[in-house]
């Protein structure tokens, strides 16, 4: 028997005799009634078909410090969706503005007619009540939208008088707004900031932990090099959470955007900052230390290196240790038994062979971003062909729609090496292997 705090005694026989919930035909009368898991879970989790990185219909958070290129990645994925025949919804609540938005989309290679027809731009200033949510969900379903970007998380919470630090308010947002977007078939992708203190922020976005724990996918951005006009920007993309489990971990790679030409180019480079066991490998600092030692005519002390190389002291010491272990530098004894360092051979991050990641690669994790010379139908709800310029001779094949059967994948021979994120967009519209 069971004893409750009220001292009321409940016999197990009484529990067994509790009647099953009433049903209206085959439908339960309330949400606590048992359901058939077999019927509900007929379709297993689908691969990430939005640019090979995101899942249609799943809650998604992209978090990182200011100017870490979160918006740029969302725009790059928007372009990939539009090229594949799927319109994109974008809710601008963070004062980006239509002028800056149009400029960026144009710099990525989209023409104004395509943007007009397929980039569904919104500047909301009032709450999404039930009527507006229904209208938005109908737009998503009728247009076949799979990507719904919300820029940014805190502004949409404020718009609905929800508190970013309140767990109950975040849960209310997930269930009442985000899940309506999910059920319509689109992934609500929320751009979010992280806490200012880099030492204590961990992997969480700013505010309640429910922001991250309530998401199905959470990708973090670490700024490596700010993007400037006429320059280049880099950010490291880390997978903090991936419930379906298709994404490469611990990192997706480094997003690199080149703004030195008329059209911006971009690629996702392999991350070389961790070895096969997942240990940190400071490749950027390794190159800085190596270059500094190469310039010297005499061996230098560890203190001298720490004072003359920009970076965190502990990371610089790790860089020195790794250069020694990999035979890029050597140590020798100096006057008064001092330990001195000298360069043996140059170390360059670009020439470093990427180590195998702790998470083995899956064929599903390879972004489906290679161009095709065959014209194919776009999303069935639109009923037209993909909107590429026939003069380009390039049309991107649409990714599968949510709910479609999962395609079979041909695994490569065991001796093949997959390079899933070596791709680059060039101004003529081709995806080329690096």
C-alpha positions as CSV (number, residue, x, y, z in Angstrom):
1,X,0.0,0.0,0.0
2,X,1.0,3.7,-0.5
3,X,0.9,6.3,2.3
4,X,0.4,10.0,1.3
5,X,1.4,13.0,3.3
6,X,-2.2,13.4,4.5
7,X,-1.9,9.9,6.0
8,X,-4.7,8.7,3.7
9,X,-4.0,5.0,2.8
10,X,-4.4,3.9,-0.8
11,X,-4.5,0.2,-1.6
12,X,-2.9,-1.0,-4.8
13,X,-6.1,-2.9,-5.7
14,X,-8.0,0.4,-5.6
15,X,-5.5,1.9,-8.1
16,X,-5.9,-1.0,-10.4
17,X,-9.6,-0.4,-10.5
18,X,-9.4,3.2,-11.6
19,X,-11.3,3.3,-15.0
20,X,-9.5,4.3,-18.2
21,X,-10.1,7.8,-19.5
22,X,-13.3,8.3,-21.5
23,X,-12.9,8.8,-25.2
24,X,-15.0,10.5,-27.8
25,X,-14.9,7.8,-30.4
26,X,-11.2,7.2,-31.1
27,X,-10.2,10.6,-29.8
28,X,-9.3,11.2,-26.1
29,X,-11.3,13.8,-24.2
30,X,-8.2,15.4,-22.6
31,X,-4.5,15.7,-23.2
32,X,-3.6,13.4,-20.3
33,X,-5.2,10.4,-21.9
34,X,-2.8,7.6,-23.1
35,X,-2.0,7.6,-26.8
36,X,-0.5,5.1,-29.1
37,X,3.2,5.7,-29.5
38,X,3.3,3.6,-32.6
39,X,0.7,5.8,-34.3
40,X,2.2,9.0,-33.2
41,X,5.8,8.1,-34.0
42,X,5.3,6.6,-37.5
43,X,8.0,8.9,-38.9
44,X,11.5,8.8,-37.3
45,X,13.4,12.1,-37.0
46,X,14.4,13.5,-40.4
47,X,17.9,14.7,-41.4
48,X,18.7,18.4,-41.3
49,X,17.6,19.4,-44.8
50,X,17.8,23.2,-44.4
51,X,21.3,23.8,-45.8
52,X,22.4,20.5,-44.2
53,X,22.4,22.2,-40.8
54,X,18.9,22.8,-39.6
55,X,15.7,20.7,-39.2
56,X,12.3,21.8,-40.6
57,X,9.7,22.1,-37.9
58,X,12.2,22.0,-34.9
59,X,12.9,24.7,-32.3
60,X,16.3,26.2,-33.0
61,X,18.6,28.7,-31.2
62,X,21.7,30.4,-32.7
63,X,23.5,32.1,-29.9
64,X,26.7,34.1,-29.7
65,X,28.3,37.5,-28.9
66,X,27.5,40.6,-30.9
67,X,28.8,40.5,-34.5
68,X,29.7,36.8,-34.4
69,X,27.9,36.4,-37.8
70,X,24.7,34.7,-36.5
71,X,22.6,36.9,-38.8
72,X,24.9,36.2,-41.7
73,X,24.5,32.4,-41.3
74,X,20.7,32.8,-41.1
75,X,20.8,34.8,-44.4
76,X,23.1,32.2,-46.0
77,X,20.7,29.5,-45.1
78,X,17.8,31.7,-46.3
79,X,19.5,31.9,-49.7
80,X,20.0,28.2,-49.8
81,X,16.3,27.6,-49.1
82,X,15.3,30.1,-51.7
83,X,17.6,28.6,-54.3
84,X,16.1,25.2,-53.5
85,X,12.6,26.5,-54.1
86,X,11.4,27.3,-50.6
87,X,10.3,30.8,-49.5
88,X,11.7,32.1,-46.1
89,X,10.0,34.1,-43.4
90,X,12.0,36.7,-41.5
91,X,10.8,38.6,-38.5
92,X,13.0,41.7,-37.9
93,X,12.6,42.8,-34.3
94,X,16.2,43.8,-33.7
95,X,16.4,47.0,-35.8
96,X,18.2,45.5,-38.8
97,X,16.0,47.4,-41.1
98,X,14.9,46.7,-44.7
99,X,17.8,48.6,-46.3
100,X,20.5,46.6,-44.5
101,X,18.6,43.4,-45.1
102,X,18.2,44.0,-48.8
103,X,21.9,44.9,-49.1
104,X,23.1,41.7,-47.4
105,X,20.8,39.5,-49.5
106,X,22.1,41.2,-52.7
107,X,25.7,40.8,-51.6
108,X,25.0,37.0,-51.2
109,X,23.9,36.9,-54.8
110,X,20.1,37.1,-54.8
111,X,18.4,39.3,-57.3
112,X,15.6,41.7,-56.3
113,X,12.8,39.9,-58.1
114,X,13.7,36.7,-56.3
115,X,13.9,38.5,-53.0
116,X,10.5,40.2,-53.6
117,X,8.8,36.9,-54.3
118,X,10.4,34.5,-51.8
119,X,11.8,36.5,-48.9
120,X,8.8,37.2,-46.6
121,X,10.0,40.1,-44.5
122,X,8.1,41.2,-41.4
123,X,8.5,44.1,-39.0
124,X,6.1,43.3,-36.2
125,X,5.1,45.9,-33.6
126,X,2.3,44.1,-31.8
127,X,1.7,40.7,-30.2
128,X,0.9,37.6,-32.1
129,X,-2.6,36.9,-30.9
130,X,-4.5,33.8,-31.9
131,X,-5.8,35.3,-35.2
132,X,-2.4,36.6,-36.2
133,X,-0.8,33.2,-35.3
134,X,-3.4,31.4,-37.4
135,X,-2.7,33.7,-40.4
136,X,1.1,33.3,-40.0
137,X,0.7,29.5,-39.8
138,X,-1.4,29.5,-42.9
139,X,1.2,31.5,-44.7
140,X,3.9,29.0,-43.7
141,X,1.8,26.0,-44.8
142,X,0.5,27.5,-48.0
143,X,3.9,28.8,-49.2
144,X,5.8,25.7,-48.1
145,X,8.1,27.7,-45.7
146,X,10.6,25.6,-43.8
147,X,12.8,28.4,-42.3
148,X,11.3,31.1,-40.0
149,X,14.0,33.4,-38.6
150,X,13.2,35.5,-35.6
151,X,15.8,38.2,-35.0
152,X,16.0,38.2,-32.0
153,X,14.9,36.1,-29.0
154,X,14.6,38.9,-26.4
155,X,12.8,41.4,-28.5
156,X,10.0,38.9,-29.4
157,X,9.7,38.1,-25.7
158,X,9.4,41.8,-24.8
159,X,6.8,42.2,-27.6
160,X,4.7,39.6,-25.8
161,X,5.4,41.0,-22.4
162,X,7.4,37.9,-21.4
163,X,10.5,38.0,-19.2
164,X,13.8,36.6,-20.6
165,X,14.9,35.5,-17.2
166,X,11.7,33.8,-16.2
167,X,11.6,30.1,-17.0
168,X,7.7,30.0,-17.0
169,X,7.7,32.9,-19.6
170,X,10.2,31.1,-21.8
171,X,8.1,27.9,-21.7
172,X,5.0,29.9,-22.5
173,X,6.8,31.3,-25.6
174,X,7.9,27.8,-26.8
175,X,4.5,26.3,-26.4
176,X,2.2,29.1,-27.6
177,X,4.2,30.7,-30.4
178,X,7.2,28.6,-31.4
179,X,5.3,25.3,-31.5
180,X,2.5,26.8,-33.7
181,X,5.3,27.7,-36.2
182,X,6.7,24.2,-35.9
183,X,3.3,22.5,-36.5
184,X,2.9,24.6,-39.6
185,X,6.1,23.0,-41.0
186,X,8.8,25.6,-40.4
187,X,11.8,25.8,-38.0
188,X,11.6,28.8,-35.7
189,X,15.2,29.9,-35.7
190,X,15.8,32.4,-32.8
191,X,19.0,34.5,-32.9
192,X,20.1,35.2,-29.3
193,X,23.0,36.8,-27.4
194,X,25.1,35.3,-24.7
195,X,26.1,36.7,-21.3
196,X,28.8,39.3,-21.4
197,X,31.2,37.4,-19.0
198,X,33.0,34.9,-21.2
199,X,34.3,33.1,-18.2
200,X,30.9,32.3,-16.7
201,X,28.5,32.2,-19.7
202,X,29.1,28.5,-20.5
203,X,27.0,27.4,-23.4
204,X,23.8,29.1,-22.4
205,X,22.1,32.0,-24.2
206,X,21.4,35.2,-22.2
207,X,18.5,34.7,-19.7
208,X,16.7,31.6,-18.4
209,X,18.3,28.2,-19.1
210,X,14.9,27.2,-20.6
211,X,16.0,29.1,-23.8
212,X,18.6,26.5,-24.5
213,X,17.0,23.5,-22.8
214,X,13.7,24.1,-24.6
215,X,15.4,24.1,-28.0
216,X,15.8,21.0,-30.1
217,X,18.9,22.4,-31.7
218,X,21.3,25.0,-30.2
219,X,24.4,26.2,-32.2
220,X,26.8,28.5,-30.5
221,X,29.0,31.2,-32.3
222,X,32.4,32.2,-31.1
223,X,33.8,35.2,-32.9
224,X,37.4,34.7,-34.2
225,X,37.7,37.7,-36.6
226,X,35.1,40.5,-37.1
227,X,33.7,40.9,-40.6
228,X,34.3,44.3,-42.2
229,X,33.6,45.6,-45.7
230,X,36.6,44.7,-47.9
231,X,37.8,42.2,-45.3
232,X,37.1,38.8,-43.9
233,X,35.2,37.5,-40.9
234,X,35.4,34.1,-39.1
235,X,33.4,32.4,-36.4
236,X,33.6,29.0,-34.8
237,X,30.3,27.1,-34.8
238,X,29.8,24.7,-31.9
239,X,26.9,22.2,-31.5
240,X,25.6,22.7,-27.9
241,X,22.5,20.6,-28.5
242,X,21.3,18.4,-31.3
243,X,18.5,16.1,-30.2
244,X,18.0,14.3,-33.6
245,X,21.8,13.6,-33.5
246,X,22.7,14.2,-37.2
247,X,25.1,17.1,-36.8
248,X,28.9,16.7,-36.5
249,X,30.1,17.3,-33.0
250,X,31.6,19.0,-31.1
251,X,31.9,21.7,-33.8
252,X,30.4,22.2,-37.2
253,X,33.5,24.1,-38.4
254,X,34.4,27.7,-39.0
255,X,32.1,30.0,-40.9
256,X,34.3,32.2,-43.1
257,X,32.9,35.1,-45.0
258,X,35.0,37.0,-47.6
259,X,33.8,40.5,-48.3
260,X,36.7,41.6,-50.6
261,X,34.8,41.3,-53.8
262,X,31.5,42.6,-55.3
263,X,29.6,39.6,-54.1
264,X,30.4,38.0,-50.7
265,X,31.7,34.4,-50.7
266,X,31.5,32.1,-47.8
267,X,32.5,28.6,-46.7
268,X,32.4,26.4,-43.7
269,X,36.0,25.3,-43.0
270,X,36.8,22.2,-40.9
271,X,37.6,23.0,-37.3
272,X,41.2,22.1,-36.5
273,X,41.2,23.3,-32.9
274,X,40.6,19.8,-31.3
275,X,42.5,16.6,-31.7
276,X,41.0,13.1,-32.2
277,X,40.3,12.8,-28.5
278,X,38.6,16.2,-28.3
279,X,41.5,18.0,-26.6
280,X,41.9,21.7,-27.3
281,X,44.4,22.5,-30.0
282,X,45.0,26.3,-30.3
283,X,45.9,26.4,-34.0
284,X,45.5,30.2,-34.3
285,X,48.0,30.8,-31.5
286,X,50.2,28.0,-32.7
287,X,50.7,29.9,-36.0
288,X,51.3,33.2,-34.1
289,X,54.0,31.6,-31.9
290,X,55.6,29.9,-34.8
291,X,55.8,33.1,-36.9
292,X,57.2,35.0,-34.0
293,X,59.9,32.4,-33.4
294,X,60.7,32.2,-37.2
295,X,61.6,35.9,-37.1
296,X,64.2,35.5,-34.3
297,X,67.9,34.8,-34.9
298,X,68.3,33.5,-31.3
299,X,66.2,31.2,-29.1
300,X,63.7,32.9,-26.9
301,X,62.3,32.2,-23.4
302,X,58.7,31.3,-22.6
303,X,58.3,34.6,-20.9
304,X,59.5,36.5,-24.0
305,X,57.0,34.5,-26.2
306,X,54.1,35.3,-23.8
307,X,55.0,39.0,-23.8
308,X,55.3,39.2,-27.6
309,X,52.4,37.1,-28.8
310,X,48.8,38.4,-28.5
311,X,46.5,36.0,-26.8
312,X,45.5,34.3,-23.6
313,X,48.6,33.3,-21.6
314,X,47.3,29.8,-20.8
315,X,46.4,29.2,-24.4
316,X,49.8,30.5,-25.6
317,X,51.5,27.9,-23.2
318,X,49.3,25.2,-24.7
319,X,50.3,26.4,-28.2
320,X,54.0,26.2,-27.3
321,X,53.6,22.7,-25.8
322,X,51.7,21.5,-29.0
323,X,54.4,23.0,-31.3
324,X,57.0,21.0,-29.4
325,X,55.0,17.8,-29.5
326,X,54.4,18.1,-33.2
327,X,58.1,19.0,-33.9
328,X,57.5,22.5,-35.1
329,X,59.7,23.9,-32.4
330,X,62.5,22.7,-30.2
331,X,63.7,23.5,-26.7
332,X,67.3,24.0,-25.6
333,X,69.1,25.1,-22.4
334,X,70.4,28.6,-22.2
335,X,72.5,30.6,-19.8
336,X,71.8,29.9,-16.1
337,X,69.9,26.8,-17.1
338,X,67.1,28.8,-18.8
339,X,64.7,27.0,-21.1
340,X,64.7,28.5,-24.5
341,X,62.6,27.9,-27.6
342,X,63.4,28.0,-31.3
343,X,61.6,27.2,-34.6
344,X,62.4,24.0,-36.4
345,X,59.9,24.4,-39.3
346,X,57.0,26.8,-40.0
347,X,53.5,25.9,-38.7
348,X,50.6,27.2,-40.7
349,X,47.0,26.5,-39.7
350,X,45.8,26.4,-43.3
351,X,48.2,23.5,-44.0
352,X,47.3,21.6,-40.8
353,X,45.5,18.3,-41.6
354,X,42.2,18.2,-39.8
355,X,42.1,15.6,-37.0
356,X,39.2,13.1,-36.9
357,X,36.4,14.4,-34.7
358,X,35.2,12.5,-31.6
359,X,31.9,12.2,-33.3
360,X,32.1,10.1,-36.4
361,X,30.7,11.6,-39.6
362,X,27.3,10.5,-40.9
363,X,26.2,10.8,-44.5
364,X,23.1,12.8,-43.4
365,X,25.3,15.5,-42.0
366,X,26.8,16.4,-45.4
367,X,25.1,19.7,-46.5
368,X,23.1,19.2,-49.7
369,X,24.5,22.4,-51.3
370,X,26.0,21.1,-54.5
371,X,24.6,22.6,-57.6
372,X,22.8,20.5,-60.3
373,X,22.6,21.1,-64.0
374,X,19.2,19.4,-64.1
375,X,16.1,21.5,-63.7
376,X,13.8,20.0,-61.2
377,X,10.4,20.9,-59.8
378,X,10.4,23.1,-56.7
379,X,8.2,22.6,-53.6
380,X,4.9,20.9,-54.5
381,X,2.9,23.6,-52.8
382,X,4.3,26.2,-55.2
383,X,3.9,24.1,-58.4
384,X,6.7,25.9,-60.3
385,X,10.3,25.2,-61.2
386,X,13.2,26.4,-59.2
387,X,13.9,30.0,-59.8
388,X,17.4,30.1,-61.0
389,X,18.5,32.1,-64.0
390,X,18.5,29.7,-67.1
391,X,21.6,31.5,-68.2
392,X,23.5,30.3,-65.2
393,X,22.9,26.7,-66.2
394,X,22.6,25.9,-62.4
395,X,19.6,24.9,-60.4
396,X,19.8,23.7,-56.9
397,X,17.7,20.6,-56.3
398,X,15.1,21.1,-53.5
399,X,15.7,19.3,-50.3
400,X,13.0,16.9,-49.1
401,X,10.0,18.4,-47.4
402,X,9.2,17.6,-43.8
403,X,7.0,14.5,-43.8
404,X,8.6,13.1,-47.0
405,X,10.1,9.6,-46.8
406,X,13.7,9.8,-45.6
407,X,16.0,9.1,-48.5
408,X,18.5,6.2,-48.5
409,X,22.1,7.1,-48.4
410,X,24.9,5.2,-50.2
411,X,27.8,4.9,-47.7
412,X,31.3,5.5,-49.2
413,X,33.9,2.8,-49.2
414,X,35.7,2.5,-45.8
415,X,38.9,4.0,-47.2
416,X,37.2,7.2,-48.4
417,X,37.5,10.3,-46.3
418,X,34.4,12.5,-46.1
419,X,34.9,16.2,-46.2
420,X,31.4,17.3,-45.3
421,X,31.9,21.0,-45.0
422,X,34.4,21.9,-47.6
423,X,32.3,24.1,-49.8
424,X,32.4,27.6,-51.1
425,X,29.9,29.8,-53.0
426,X,31.4,31.6,-55.9
427,X,29.8,34.7,-57.7
428,X,28.7,32.6,-60.7
429,X,26.4,30.6,-58.6
430,X,28.4,27.3,-58.3
431,X,29.2,25.4,-55.2
432,X,32.8,24.2,-55.6
433,X,34.9,21.9,-53.5
434,X,37.9,23.6,-52.0
